[in-house]
Amino acid sequence: MRNQIEFEVFGNYALFTDPLTKLGGEKFSYQLPTYEAIKGIVESVYWKPTIIWYIDEIRVMNPIQTESKGMRPIEYSGGNTLAYYTYLKDVRYQVKAHFEFNPHREDLAYDRNEFKHHNIAKRSVKAGGRRDIFLGSRECQGYVEPCSFGEGIGAYDEVPEIDFGTMVHGISYPDETGRAERETRLWRAKMEYGIIRFIRPEECTMVRKTGKAPIKAFASGNMQSVDSLYDEMFPDGGM
């Protein structure tokens, strides 16, 4: 696909926080990354408001294991306290994702050049991302490198199915929905032979509105100047 990228993301620790565990001040990671967490990683590799990234599949390469650590988080009232955070340990995932043009950003219609964005995204994957990669939390540094989805041996290649129950899928923002409100999505996560196939955000049936927010405005002049520079550097679209 001309708009698809594949890469591997890995790190020593990850914390994809289950929001139910934050009520007591402590954090416990989901066993799997959420759709939104992987989308955030992809957007750290390459993102522009012209496009929306969709996560198609992830493949769990390493065994799922956890490790608890004693932490001293800072309290809002001052000082700090003792809490236990439970992290995923030694994580590695293969990711397959693709982008589509944002239909709600007609102000950026001039930037809808599929070849340009795809080639920039592929180069960004090879460079390890344009921004720092985090696995769910700031203290969990991640690393990205290109791969062919499905290559290598995964820890759950021979396991027919594992059901992880209801999990957070992600957050719908006004820029991507055209509605001036935020929504939290839930879904039922399932892994088959080591692969999680995510449903699209609009396919989630468990949705809750979490607040109103305006659609962000971008200065087209600034973006056009960046695009002009790119066209000068790569007149053939970066091929």
C-alpha positions as CSV (number, residue, x, y, z in Angstrom):
1,M,0.0,0.0,0.0
2,R,1.3,3.5,-0.9
3,N,0.1,4.9,2.4
4,Q,1.3,2.1,4.8
5,I,4.3,1.7,7.0
6,E,5.6,-1.3,9.0
7,F,8.1,-1.1,11.9
8,E,9.1,-2.6,15.2
9,V,9.0,-0.7,18.4
10,F,10.7,-2.0,21.6
11,G,12.0,-0.9,25.0
12,N,12.9,-2.1,28.4
13,Y,9.7,-1.1,30.1
14,A,6.2,0.1,29.1
15,L,3.2,1.5,31.0
16,F,-0.1,1.5,29.2
17,T,-2.0,2.5,32.2
18,D,-5.4,0.9,33.0
19,P,-7.4,4.0,34.2
20,L,-9.2,1.9,36.8
21,T,-6.0,1.5,38.7
22,K,-5.2,5.2,38.9
23,L,-8.0,5.9,41.4
24,G,-5.8,5.0,44.3
25,G,-2.8,6.8,43.1
26,E,-1.0,3.8,41.8
27,K,-0.7,2.6,38.2
28,F,-1.0,-0.8,36.6
29,S,-0.3,-1.5,33.0
30,Y,-2.6,-3.2,30.5
31,Q,-1.1,-6.4,29.2
32,L,-1.3,-4.9,25.7
33,P,-0.8,-1.4,24.3
34,T,-3.9,0.5,23.5
35,Y,-4.8,1.7,20.0
36,E,-4.2,5.3,21.1
37,A,-0.8,4.4,22.6
38,I,0.4,2.9,19.3
39,K,-1.1,5.8,17.3
40,G,0.9,8.2,19.5
41,I,4.1,6.3,18.7
42,V,3.3,6.4,15.0
43,E,2.6,10.2,15.2
44,S,6.0,10.6,17.0
45,V,7.5,8.9,13.9
46,Y,5.7,11.3,11.5
47,W,2.6,13.4,11.7
48,K,0.9,16.3,10.0
49,P,-2.7,17.6,10.6
50,T,-3.5,16.8,6.9
51,I,-3.5,13.0,7.7
52,I,-4.9,10.6,10.2
53,W,-3.0,7.5,11.1
54,Y,-5.0,4.2,11.5
55,I,-3.4,1.2,13.3
56,D,-4.2,-2.0,11.5
57,E,-2.4,-4.7,13.4
58,I,0.3,-5.2,16.0
59,R,2.2,-8.4,16.7
60,V,3.4,-9.2,20.2
61,M,7.0,-10.5,19.8
62,N,8.1,-11.0,23.5
63,P,6.4,-12.8,26.3
64,I,4.1,-10.6,28.4
65,Q,5.7,-10.1,31.8
66,T,5.4,-7.4,34.5
67,E,7.6,-5.8,37.1
68,S,6.5,-3.6,40.0
69,K,8.6,-0.6,41.1
70,G,8.3,1.6,44.2
71,M,7.9,5.2,43.0
72,R,7.7,8.6,44.8
73,P,5.3,10.7,42.7
74,I,5.0,14.4,43.5
75,E,1.7,15.4,45.1
76,Y,-0.3,18.4,43.9
77,S,-0.3,19.8,47.4
78,G,3.5,19.6,47.6
79,G,5.9,16.9,48.8
80,N,5.7,13.4,47.5
81,T,4.3,10.0,48.5
82,L,5.1,6.3,48.0
83,A,3.3,4.4,45.3
84,Y,3.8,1.2,43.3
85,Y,3.7,1.2,39.5
86,T,3.5,-2.1,37.6
87,Y,5.2,-2.0,34.2
88,L,5.4,-4.3,31.3
89,K,9.0,-5.6,31.0
90,D,11.1,-6.1,27.8
91,V,8.4,-5.3,25.3
92,R,8.7,-5.6,21.5
93,Y,5.9,-5.1,19.0
94,Q,5.6,-5.2,15.2
95,V,3.2,-2.5,13.9
96,K,1.3,-2.1,10.7
97,A,-0.4,1.2,10.1
98,H,-1.6,3.4,7.3
99,F,-2.7,7.0,6.9
100,E,-5.8,8.6,5.3
101,F,-6.4,12.2,4.5
102,N,-8.4,14.1,7.2
103,P,-11.8,14.9,5.6
104,H,-12.5,17.5,8.3
105,R,-9.5,19.6,7.3
106,E,-10.6,21.2,4.1
107,D,-8.3,24.1,4.9
108,L,-5.4,21.7,4.3
109,A,-6.7,20.2,1.1
110,Y,-3.7,21.6,-0.8
111,D,-1.4,19.3,1.3
112,R,-3.0,16.0,0.2
113,N,-0.1,14.5,-1.6
114,E,0.0,10.8,-0.8
115,F,3.4,10.1,-2.3
116,K,5.0,12.9,-0.3
117,H,3.7,11.9,3.0
118,H,4.3,8.2,2.5
119,N,8.0,8.8,1.5
120,I,8.6,11.1,4.4
121,A,7.0,8.6,6.8
122,K,9.2,5.8,5.5
123,R,12.4,7.9,5.9
124,S,11.2,8.9,9.4
125,V,10.9,5.2,10.3
126,K,14.4,4.5,9.1
127,A,15.6,7.5,11.2
128,G,14.0,6.1,14.3
129,G,11.2,8.7,14.4
130,R,11.1,12.5,14.3
131,R,10.4,12.8,18.0
132,D,11.2,10.8,21.1
133,I,9.3,7.5,21.4
134,F,7.6,6.6,24.6
135,L,5.9,3.4,25.5
136,G,2.8,4.7,27.3
137,S,4.6,6.9,29.8
138,R,7.4,9.5,29.8
139,E,9.8,7.3,31.8
140,C,9.5,4.4,29.3
141,Q,11.8,5.1,26.4
142,G,11.1,3.3,23.2
143,Y,13.0,2.7,20.0
144,V,11.7,2.3,16.4
145,E,13.3,0.5,13.5
146,P,12.0,-0.8,10.1
147,C,10.7,-4.3,9.7
148,S,8.5,-6.5,7.5
149,F,5.4,-7.3,9.4
150,G,5.3,-11.0,10.2
151,E,9.0,-11.7,10.0
152,G,10.8,-13.4,12.9
153,I,9.4,-15.6,15.6
154,G,6.9,-14.2,18.1
155,A,6.2,-15.5,21.6
156,Y,2.5,-16.2,20.8
157,D,2.7,-17.5,17.2
158,E,1.3,-20.9,18.3
159,V,-1.5,-19.6,20.6
160,P,-4.8,-19.6,18.9
161,E,-6.6,-17.0,21.0
162,I,-6.3,-14.9,24.1
163,D,-9.1,-12.6,25.2
164,F,-8.1,-9.6,27.2
165,G,-11.6,-8.3,28.0
166,T,-12.7,-4.7,27.7
167,M,-10.0,-2.1,27.3
168,V,-9.6,1.5,26.4
169,H,-9.4,1.8,22.6
170,G,-8.5,5.5,22.4
171,I,-9.8,9.1,22.5
172,S,-11.6,10.8,19.6
173,Y,-10.6,14.4,19.2
174,P,-12.5,17.2,17.3
175,D,-9.8,17.5,14.6
176,E,-10.5,14.0,13.5
177,T,-14.2,13.7,14.0
178,G,-15.5,17.2,13.0
179,R,-17.4,17.4,16.3
180,A,-16.4,19.9,19.0
181,E,-16.2,17.3,21.7
182,R,-13.9,14.6,23.0
183,E,-15.0,11.0,23.3
184,T,-13.4,8.0,25.0
185,R,-13.7,4.7,23.2
186,L,-13.7,1.1,24.6
187,W,-13.5,-2.2,22.8
188,R,-13.0,-5.9,23.6
189,A,-9.3,-6.8,22.8
190,K,-8.4,-10.2,21.5
191,M,-5.1,-11.7,20.3
192,E,-5.0,-14.4,17.7
193,Y,-1.7,-16.2,17.1
194,G,0.2,-13.2,18.5
195,I,-1.6,-10.6,16.4
196,I,-4.1,-8.0,17.6
197,R,-6.3,-6.6,14.8
198,F,-7.7,-3.2,15.8
199,I,-11.1,-2.1,14.8
200,R,-11.4,1.5,13.4
201,P,-12.4,4.2,15.8
202,E,-15.8,4.7,14.2
203,E,-16.5,1.0,14.7
204,C,-16.3,1.2,18.5
205,T,-19.7,0.8,20.0
206,M,-18.8,1.7,23.6
207,V,-18.2,5.4,23.5
208,R,-18.5,8.1,26.2
209,K,-18.4,11.8,25.8
210,T,-15.7,13.4,28.0
211,G,-15.9,17.1,27.3
212,K,-16.1,19.8,24.7
213,A,-13.2,21.2,22.8
214,P,-12.7,23.4,19.7
215,I,-11.1,22.3,16.5
216,K,-7.6,23.6,16.2
217,A,-6.7,26.1,13.5
218,F,-3.3,26.0,11.7
219,A,-1.7,28.8,9.8
220,S,-1.6,27.7,6.2
221,G,1.2,30.1,5.3
222,N,3.6,28.4,7.7
223,M,2.7,24.9,6.4
224,Q,3.0,26.0,2.8
225,S,6.4,27.4,3.3
226,V,7.5,24.0,4.8
227,D,6.0,22.2,1.8
228,S,7.8,24.5,-0.6
229,L,11.1,23.7,1.0
230,Y,10.3,20.0,0.7
231,D,9.5,20.3,-3.0
232,E,12.8,22.1,-3.6
233,M,14.7,19.3,-1.8
234,F,12.8,16.4,-3.3
235,P,11.3,17.5,-6.7
236,D,10.4,13.8,-7.5
237,G,8.4,13.4,-4.3
238,G,11.3,11.8,-2.4
239,M,11.4,8.6,-4.4
